[in-house]
Amino acid sequence: MSASASAPGRPGEPGPRSWRALAAAGLVLFFVWNALYFWPYVVDDAFISFRYARNLALGQGLVYNPGERVEGYSNFLWVLLAAGVLALGGPLVTSMKVAGLAAGVATLLGSMRLAQRIFAGEPASRLKVALAAGLLGTHTSLAVWSQAGLETPLFAALLVGAVGRFELERREPGRLPGSALLFGLAWLTRPEAPTYALYFAARRFLPRGRPRLGRADLGWLAVLAALVVPFELFGLVYYGELLPQTHGAKLGREGHGLLASDPSGSLVFRFALGQGGAFAGLLALGALGCLARPGRVPKAAWVPASSGLLFALYAWSDWMPRYRLLVPCLPFLFLLLAHGLGEVFERARGRRVRGALGLLLASLLAGALHEQLFGAYGPHRRGPSSQFAARGRGLWWSQVPAQLGRRIHPLERDAWRILRRAPEHEPVGLADIGFPGFLTGNPIWDVRGLVTPAAARARNDDSEAARRALVDDLLRVRPLLLVLPLRRRGFAPAIGRVDRHLRADARVTAVYRRERAPEGDAILYLRRAAPPYDPGPRIAAALARFPEYASELARRETR
C-alpha cells in the first residue's frame, strides 16, 4: 500500500474511509427516499399473506378459509411476522412496509460489505465496489419491492447475509455457522431458496485443495436442518403437500417456462432488454469482462446470480411490476456485472483507450440511472395500484412527502361489490383474492386456484374431467357471487376457460344468472336464491377490522 493511500491526511480533514462512509450513507439515504416515493403502493397478493396472518393471530390456524387447509401463500416467515404484528395490535400494512424498507436497507448494506470482501486486494476493487453498490442502490425494482408489502426484500437480505457470512466462515475457520442460520431463515421465507444452495455447494467443494468434510460441515448442516426439517414436516403434515398450492396454480399452466414459444414473454428477457439501451449495454460489456477471464469471477457473485436466473426462467413470467422474482438475485447480478466492468477497465491499455472506455462507461451508467429514476416499466394495465408502481416519474423526489399521506389499495371495486351484496358468512368467488378477501372476510372460492385446488386444475386443464370437477366444487360451495374480471379485449385465457366451463353446464345455469357488471369490468354470476341483506352494519364491521383503510377513506373524503 502506498503512503498516499494510507496517510490519514491533515488534521480535521476526512480520510479515504470517511469519504467512503459518507458516500455509502448518501446512497442509503437516496435509496430510502426513492423507496418512500412508493409508500402508497401495496401489491394485492400481500393481502393474501395478511389474511393467513390474521386467521393465525385469531387462533383459526394457518389457513385462508377457516376449516380449509390449503397453502395459498409462499412466504411462511413473512406470514409469521405479520401475525406477530396483529397479535401485538400494531398497524399491519404500515408495519410490514417499515419491515420491508428495513430489509431493503439491510440488503444494500450487506451487498456493500460483500462487495468489499470479495473484491478486496484486486486492482480495480474500489471501482467494482462502487459499481455494485451504486447499481443496486439506484435500481427502482428494489425500491418498489421494499414497499409492496411482500417478503421480497427480506428474502434478498437473508440471502446476501448468508453468502457474506459464508465467505467469512470460509476464510476464518472456527467461526459459528451463522450462514446456515441465515440461509435456513431464507428457506422459510421463499420456496426457491433451495436453488441458492448451489452457492454453498460450489463454494465448499469446487476450490482446489479443499479440506475434507469435518465437524464444521456437520455443524453447518445441523443448524440448517434444525430449521428446514421441522418446516418441511409441518407443511407435509398440516397441508399434505411439500410445495405450496401457489406452485400448481401459477406454474402448472401449459406453455410456460423453457417450453414457451415466445422468449419475449420471459421475465429474464424483459429484464435484460426492457430497461433501456444503456442498461443492456452495461450487461453486454460486463458479460465480456467476465468471459475474458472466467476463472477470476467470484463464486459469491456468479453462483447465486445463476441460481436466481434459473428460478426466474422456470417461473418464466410474472404479472407483478418491476421484476419481482429477480429482485432477490439483483445484489449478485450487480456484483457479477461490477466485476465484469472492472475487468474490462483493468485490461484496457493506454491512456487514450482508458479515457475512451471511461467515457463510454460513464455514458452507459448515466443512461441506466436516468432510466431507473424516470423510466416506466413497459405496458402495465392491472389497475391503479400496479400502474402507480410501473409508470415513469417526473420530479419524483419532491413528491415524497405528499406520498406518505396516502395509500392506493388494489381491487377496491371488487371488495365493495362483496360488502354491498354478500353477508360475511356467504362464500364468494373471485379471481383476485388479496385485498377483497382481506377486507371482507368472506369465505372465498378462488377462481385462479391459489386456495381452491379444483379451480387450479380446471384453469390448467381443458378436459371434461377437470370441467366436471370444477363445477362439482363450485356447486358444493355455492358462492353467492362470482366475479370473473375482463381485460380490454375480454377474458384472460385461464379465466375465459373457467367461464366456458360454467356456461356449458346446465347445473350452473340453473343456480346462477350470468350478467355483465354495470362498470363493464367483469362478468358476474349471481346466485338466484339470494338472502335479504342490510350492508350498513357489515361495512362498519369490515372497516373497524381494518382501521388503516378506514383512515384512508376518511382522508379521501376531506380532499
C-alpha positions in Angstrom: 0.0 0.0 0.0 1.4 3.4 -0.9 2.0 6.2 1.6 -0.6 8.3 -0.1 -3.2 5.6 0.2 -2.6 5.0 3.9 -2.0 8.6 5.1 -4.8 9.9 7.2 -4.5 13.5 5.7 -4.3 16.8 7.6 -5.9 17.1 11.0 -9.7 17.8 10.7 -9.8 16.6 7.0 -11.8 13.5 6.2 -9.7 10.5 5.1 -10.5 7.9 2.4 -12.5 5.8 4.8 -14.6 8.8 5.9 -15.4 9.7 2.3 -16.4 6.1 1.6 -18.6 6.1 4.7 -20.2 9.4 3.5 -20.8 8.0 0.1 -22.4 4.9 1.5 -24.6 6.9 3.8 -25.6 9.1 0.9 -26.5 6.1 -1.2 -28.6 4.6 1.6 -30.4 7.9 2.1 -31.1 8.1 -1.6 -32.5 4.5 -1.6 -34.7 5.3 1.3 -36.1 8.4 -0.3 -36.6 6.5 -3.6 -38.5 3.7 -1.8 -40.7 6.2 0.2 -42.0 7.5 -3.1 -43.7 4.2 -3.5 -45.2 4.3 0.0 -48.8 4.3 -1.4 -48.2 1.0 -3.2 -49.3 -2.3 -1.8 -49.5 -5.3 -4.1 -52.7 -7.3 -4.0 -51.0 -10.6 -3.2 -49.7 -9.1 0.1 -53.2 -9.2 1.5 -53.4 -13.0 0.9 -50.5 -13.4 3.3 -52.1 -10.9 5.7 -55.3 -12.9 5.7 -53.4 -16.0 6.6 -51.7 -14.0 9.4 -54.9 -12.6 10.7 -56.5 -16.1 10.9 -53.4 -17.4 12.7 -53.5 -14.5 15.2 -57.2 -15.2 15.8 -56.4 -18.8 16.6 -58.1 -20.2 13.5 -54.9 -21.8 12.2 -52.6 -21.0 9.3 -55.5 -21.0 6.7 -57.1 -18.7 4.3 -60.6 -20.0 4.7 -61.2 -21.4 8.3 -61.5 -25.1 8.1 -59.7 -25.5 4.7 -56.0 -26.4 4.9 -54.6 -25.1 1.7 -51.1 -23.5 1.5 -52.0 -20.5 -0.7 -49.0 -18.4 0.5 -45.3 -18.9 -0.3 -43.7 -16.8 2.4 -44.0 -18.6 5.8 -41.7 -16.4 7.8 -43.3 -13.2 6.4 -46.7 -14.5 7.4 -45.4 -15.2 10.9 -44.1 -11.7 11.2 -47.4 -10.2 10.1 -49.2 -12.4 12.6 -46.9 -11.1 15.3 -47.8 -7.5 14.4 -51.5 -8.3 14.6 -51.1 -10.1 17.9 -49.4 -7.0 19.3 -52.2 -4.7 18.0 -49.9 -2.9 15.5 -51.0 -1.3 12.2 -50.4 -4.2 9.9 -49.7 -2.7 6.5 -47.7 0.2 7.9 -45.6 -2.2 10.0 -44.9 -4.5 7.1 -43.9 -1.6 4.9 -41.4 -0.5 7.6 -40.1 -4.0 7.8 -39.7 -4.1 4.0 -37.9 -0.8 4.0 -35.5 -2.0 6.8 -34.9 -5.3 4.8 -34.2 -3.2 1.7 -31.6 -1.2 3.6 -30.1 -4.4 5.0 -29.9 -5.8 1.5 -28.0 -2.7 0.3 -25.6 -2.6 3.3 -25.0 -6.3 3.1 -24.2 -6.1 -0.6 -21.7 -3.3 0.1 -20.0 -5.4 2.7 -20.0 -8.5 0.5 -18.5 -6.5 -2.4 -15.7 -5.2 -0.2 -15.0 -8.7 1.0 -14.9 -10.5 -2.4 -13.1 -7.7 -4.3 -10.5 -7.0 -1.6 -7.0 -6.8 -2.9 -8.0 -6.6 -6.6 -6.5 -3.7 -8.7 -10.0 -2.3 -9.5 -11.6 -3.1 -6.2 -12.8 0.4 -5.4 -14.4 0.7 -8.8 -16.1 -2.7 -8.5 -17.5 -2.0 -5.0 -18.8 1.4 -6.2 -20.4 -0.1 -9.3 -22.1 -2.9 -7.4 -23.4 -0.7 -4.6 -24.5 2.1 -7.0 -26.3 -0.1 -9.4 -28.2 -1.8 -6.6 -28.9 1.3 -4.5 -30.4 3.2 -7.5 -32.4 0.3 -9.0 -36.1 1.1 -8.8 -37.1 -2.6 -8.5 -35.5 -2.9 -5.1 -37.2 0.4 -4.0 -40.6 -0.7 -5.2 -40.5 -4.1 -3.6 -39.3 -2.7 -0.3 -42.7 -1.0 -0.1 -45.0 -3.5 -1.8 -45.9 -5.5 1.4 -44.4 -8.8 0.3 -41.4 -10.8 1.6 -39.1 -9.9 -1.4 -36.6 -7.6 0.4 -36.5 -9.9 3.5 -35.6 -12.8 1.3 -32.9 -10.8 -0.5 -31.4 -9.5 2.8 -31.2 -13.1 4.2 -29.6 -14.4 1.0 -27.0 -11.6 1.0 -26.3 -12.1 4.7 -25.9 -15.8 4.3 -23.5 -15.5 1.4 -21.5 -12.8 3.1 -21.3 -14.8 6.3 -20.3 -17.9 4.5 -17.4 -16.1 2.7 -16.2 -15.0 6.1 -16.5 -18.6 7.5 -14.5 -20.0 4.6 -11.7 -17.5 5.2 -11.8 -17.7 9.0 -12.4 -21.4 10.1 -13.7 -21.8 13.5 -16.5 -19.2 13.3 -20.0 -20.2 14.3 -22.2 -21.3 11.3 -24.2 -18.1 11.1 -24.6 -18.5 7.4 -26.6 -21.8 8.0 -29.0 -19.9 10.3 -29.5 -17.1 7.8 -29.9 -19.5 4.9 -32.4 -21.5 6.9 -34.5 -18.4 7.6 -34.3 -17.7 3.8 -35.6 -21.2 3.2 -38.6 -20.4 5.5 -39.2 -17.2 3.6 -39.4 -18.3 -0.1 -39.8 -21.7 -1.8 -37.0 -21.0 -4.3 -34.4 -20.8 -1.6 -33.1 -24.4 -2.2 -31.9 -23.3 -5.6 -29.4 -20.9 -3.9 -27.9 -23.9 -2.1 -25.9 -24.3 -5.2 -23.7 -21.5 -4.0 -22.8 -23.2 -0.7 -22.1 -26.5 -2.5 -19.9 -24.7 -5.1 -18.0 -22.6 -2.5 -17.4 -25.7 -0.4 -16.4 -28.3 -3.0 -15.1 -26.5 -6.1 -12.0 -24.8 -4.7 -8.7 -26.7 -5.2 -7.1 -28.1 -2.1 -10.3 -28.0 -0.2 -10.2 -29.7 3.3 -12.1 -32.9 3.9 -15.5 -32.9 5.4 -15.4 -32.4 9.2 -17.1 -31.3 12.3 -17.6 -27.8 11.0 -19.5 -29.1 7.9 -21.7 -31.3 10.1 -22.4 -28.4 12.4 -23.4 -26.2 9.5 -25.8 -28.9 8.2 -27.2 -29.5 11.7 -28.1 -25.8 12.1 -29.7 -25.7 8.7 -31.6 -28.9 9.3 -32.9 -27.7 12.7 -34.8 -25.0 10.8 -35.6 -26.7 7.5 -36.7 -30.2 8.6 -39.5 -29.1 11.1 -40.7 -26.6 8.5 -41.0 -29.1 5.7 -42.6 -31.7 8.0 -45.1 -29.1 9.1 -46.1 -28.4 5.5 -46.4 -32.1 4.8 -48.5 -32.9 7.9 -50.6 -29.7 8.0 -51.3 -29.3 4.3 -50.5 -32.7 2.9 -48.0 -31.2 0.4 -44.4 -30.3 0.3 -44.9 -27.5 -2.3 -47.4 -24.7 -1.7 -50.6 -24.6 -3.8 -49.3 -21.4 -5.4 -46.8 -23.6 -7.4 -49.6 -25.6 -9.1 -51.8 -22.7 -9.6 -49.2 -20.4 -11.2 -46.7 -22.8 -12.8 -48.9 -25.7 -13.8 -50.2 -24.0 -16.9 -49.2 -25.1 -20.4 -46.7 -23.2 -22.5 -44.7 -21.7 -19.6 -41.0 -21.8 -18.8 -38.4 -23.0 -21.2 -41.1 -24.7 -23.4 -42.7 -21.4 -24.2 -42.6 -20.4 -27.8 -42.2 -16.7 -27.3 -39.0 -15.7 -25.5 -40.1 -12.1 -25.2 -42.6 -13.2 -22.5 -39.7 -14.2 -20.3 -39.0 -12.1 -17.2 -35.3 -12.5 -17.8 -35.7 -11.3 -21.4 -37.6 -8.3 -20.3 -35.1 -7.5 -17.6 -32.2 -7.6 -20.0 -33.8 -5.6 -22.8 -36.6 -3.7 -21.2 -34.7 -1.2 -19.1 -33.2 0.9 -21.9 -30.3 0.6 -24.3 -27.8 1.8 -21.7 -28.6 -0.9 -19.2 -28.5 -3.5 -21.9 -25.1 -2.1 -23.0 -23.8 -2.4 -19.4 -24.9 -6.0 -19.3 -23.2 -6.8 -22.6 -20.0 -5.0 -21.6 -20.0 -6.7 -18.2 -20.5 -10.1 -19.8 -17.5 -9.6 -22.0 -15.4 -8.8 -19.0 -16.5 -11.9 -17.1 -15.9 -14.1 -20.1 -12.4 -12.7 -20.7 -11.1 -14.4 -17.5 -13.9 -16.7 -16.2 -11.7 -18.2 -13.6 -11.4 -14.9 -11.7 -15.2 -14.4 -11.4 -16.1 -14.7 -7.7 -18.3 -17.6 -6.8 -20.2 -15.4 -4.4 -21.4 -13.5 -7.5 -21.9 -15.9 -10.3 -23.4 -18.9 -8.5 -26.2 -17.1 -6.6 -26.9 -15.0 -9.7 -27.2 -18.2 -11.8 -29.5 -19.7 -9.2 -31.8 -16.7 -9.3 -31.8 -16.6 -13.1 -32.6 -20.4 -13.2 -35.6 -19.9 -11.0 -36.8 -16.9 -13.0 -36.5 -19.0 -16.2 -38.5 -21.7 -14.5 -41.2 -19.3 -13.3 -40.9 -17.7 -16.8 -43.1 -14.6 -16.2 -44.9 -12.7 -13.5 -47.8 -10.3 -13.6 -46.4 -8.0 -10.9 -44.4 -4.9 -12.0 -40.7 -4.2 -11.7 -39.2 -7.7 -11.9 -40.2 -9.0 -8.6 -38.8 -12.5 -9.0 -35.4 -11.2 -9.9 -35.1 -8.7 -7.0 -33.5 -11.3 -4.6 -30.7 -12.0 -7.0 -30.1 -8.4 -8.0 -27.2 -8.0 -5.5 -25.4 -10.9 -7.0 -26.2 -9.9 -10.6 -24.7 -6.5 -9.9 -21.7 -8.0 -8.2 -21.2 -10.0 -11.3 -21.8 -7.0 -13.6 -19.4 -4.8 -11.5 -16.7 -7.5 -11.7 -17.0 -7.7 -15.5 -17.0 -4.0 -16.0 -14.0 -3.7 -13.7 -12.2 -6.4 -15.6 -12.8 -4.6 -18.9 -11.4 -1.3 -17.5 -8.4 -3.1 -15.9 -7.4 -4.8 -19.1 -7.5 -1.6 -21.2 -4.1 -0.4 -22.1 -3.0 3.1 -22.9 -4.3 6.5 -21.6 -6.5 7.1 -24.7 -8.1 3.7 -24.6 -8.8 4.0 -20.9 -10.2 7.5 -21.4 -12.5 6.4 -24.2 -13.6 3.4 -22.1 -14.2 5.5 -19.1 -16.3 7.9 -21.2 -18.3 5.0 -22.6 -18.8 3.5 -19.1 -19.9 6.9 -17.6 -22.4 7.4 -20.5 -23.9 3.9 -20.0 -24.1 4.4 -16.3 -25.8 7.8 -16.7 -28.3 6.4 -19.2 -29.1 3.5 -17.0 -29.5 5.8 -13.9 -31.9 8.0 -15.9 -34.0 5.0 -16.9 -34.2 3.9 -13.3 -35.2 7.3 -12.0 -37.6 8.3 -14.6 -38.4 5.4 -16.9 -41.6 3.3 -16.9 -42.0 -0.5 -16.6 -43.4 -1.2 -20.0 -47.2 -1.6 -20.6 -49.0 -2.4 -17.4 -52.8 -2.2 -17.1 -53.7 -4.1 -14.0 -55.4 -1.2 -12.1 -54.3 2.0 -10.4 -52.1 0.3 -7.8 -49.9 -1.5 -10.2 -49.9 1.3 -12.7 -48.6 3.6 -10.0 -45.6 1.3 -9.4 -44.9 0.9 -13.1 -45.3 4.3 -14.6 -42.4 6.7 -15.3 -41.8 9.7 -12.9 -41.0 13.3 -13.3 -39.7 15.4 -10.4 -40.5 12.5 -8.1 -38.1 13.4 -5.3 -40.2 16.5 -4.5 -43.4 14.4 -4.3 -42.2 12.0 -1.5 -43.7 14.0 1.5 -47.1 14.0 -0.2 -46.9 10.3 -1.0 -46.5 9.5 2.7 -50.0 10.7 3.4 -51.9 8.3 1.1 -52.2 4.7 0.1 -53.6 3.0 -3.1 -55.5 -0.1 -2.2 -55.8 -2.6 -5.1 -59.1 -4.0 -6.3 -61.3 -1.8 -4.2 -64.2 -2.2 -6.6 -64.4 -6.0 -6.1 -64.1 -5.5 -2.3 -67.1 -3.1 -2.3 -69.1 -5.4 -4.6 -68.9 -8.0 -1.9 -69.6 -5.7 1.0 -72.7 -4.3 -0.7 -74.1 -7.7 -1.8 -72.9 -10.5 0.5 -73.3 -11.2 4.2 -70.0 -12.1 5.8 -70.8 -15.8 6.2 -71.7 -16.2 2.5 -69.0 -17.6 0.2 -68.0 -15.5 -2.8 -66.0 -16.4 -5.9 -63.0 -14.2 -7.0 -60.1 -14.3 -9.4 -58.1 -11.8 -7.3 -58.4 -12.7 -3.7 -56.0 -10.4 -1.9 -57.4 -7.1 -0.8 -61.1 -8.1 -1.4 -60.7 -11.2 0.7 -58.8 -9.4 3.5 -61.2 -6.5 3.8 -64.5 -8.5 3.6 -63.5 -11.7 5.5 -65.9 -13.8 3.4 -65.1 -17.4 2.6 -63.5 -17.3 -0.8 -63.8 -19.7 -3.8 -60.7 -18.8 -5.7 -61.1 -18.8 -9.5 -57.3 -18.8 -10.1 -56.8 -21.7 -7.7 -54.4 -20.3 -5.1 -56.6 -21.6 -2.3 -59.1 -23.7 -4.4 -57.3 -26.8 -5.8 -60.2 -27.8 -8.1 -60.1 -24.4 -9.8 -56.4 -24.6 -10.3 -56.8 -28.0 -12.1 -59.5 -26.6 -14.3 -57.5 -23.5 -15.0 -54.7 -25.6 -16.4 -56.7 -28.4 -17.9 -59.5 -28.2 -20.5 -60.6 -31.8 -20.2 -64.1 -33.0 -19.4 -63.0 -34.4 -16.1 -61.5 -31.1 -15.0 -64.6 -29.3 -16.1 -66.9 -31.6 -14.1 -64.6 -31.4 -11.0 -64.7 -27.6 -11.2 -68.5 -27.4 -11.4 -68.9 -30.0 -8.7 -66.7 -27.9 -6.4 -68.5 -24.7 -7.2 -71.9 -26.2 -6.5 -70.6 -27.7 -3.3 -69.6 -24.2 -2.1 -72.4 -22.3 -3.8 -70.9 -18.8 -3.6 -73.4 -16.1 -3.6 -71.4 -14.0 -6.1 -68.8 -15.0 -8.6 -66.6 -12.3 -10.2 -64.7 -13.0 -13.4 -62.6 -10.0 -14.4 -62.5 -8.7 -18.0 -59.5 -7.3 -19.8 -59.7 -4.7 -22.5 -60.3 -7.4 -25.1 -62.2 -9.9 -23.0 -61.1 -12.6 -20.5 -57.5 -13.7 -19.8 -57.2 -17.2 -21.3 -57.4 -19.1 -18.0 -60.4 -17.1 -16.8 -62.1 -17.5 -20.1 -61.7 -21.3 -19.8 -63.4 -21.2 -16.4 -66.2 -19.1 -17.9 -66.7 -21.6 -20.7 -66.8 -24.5 -18.2 -69.5 -22.8 -16.2 -71.6 -21.6 -19.2 -71.6 -25.1 -20.7 -73.0 -26.8 -17.6 -76.8 -26.8 -17.1 -76.4 -27.2 -13.4 -74.7 -23.9 -13.1 -77.2 -22.0 -15.2 -80.0 -23.4 -13.1 -78.4 -21.9 -9.9 -76.8 -18.8 -11.3 -77.7 -15.9 -13.7 -74.8 -14.5 -15.7 -74.6 -10.8 -16.4 -72.1 -8.1 -17.2 -71.1 -5.8 -14.2 -72.5 -2.3 -14.5 -69.0 -0.9 -14.5 -68.2 -3.1 -17.5 -65.0 -4.6 -16.0 -66.3 -8.1 -15.1 -68.8 -10.9 -15.7 -70.9 -11.7 -12.6 -72.5 -15.0 -11.7 -75.3 -14.2 -9.2 -77.0 -16.9 -7.2 -80.7 -16.8 -8.0 -81.7 -17.5 -4.4 -80.1 -14.6 -2.5 -81.0 -13.8 1.1 -82.2 -10.3 2.2 -79.3 -8.2 3.4 -78.5 -4.9 5.1 -75.0 -3.8 4.1 -74.7 -1.0 6.6 -73.5 -2.9 9.8 -71.5 -5.2 7.6 -69.5 -2.3 6.1 -69.0 -0.8 9.5 -67.6 -4.0 10.9 -65.2 -4.5 8.0 -63.8 -1.0 8.3 -63.4 -1.5 12.1 -61.3 -4.6 11.4 -59.0 -2.6 9.1 -58.6 0.9 10.6 -55.7 1.8 8.2 -58.2 1.6 5.3 -60.9 3.4 7.2 -58.4 6.3 7.8 -57.5 6.3 4.1 -61.2 6.6 3.2 -61.6 9.5 5.6 -58.6 11.3 4.1 -60.1 10.9 0.7 -63.4 12.5 1.8 -61.6 15.5 3.2 -59.6 16.2 0.0 
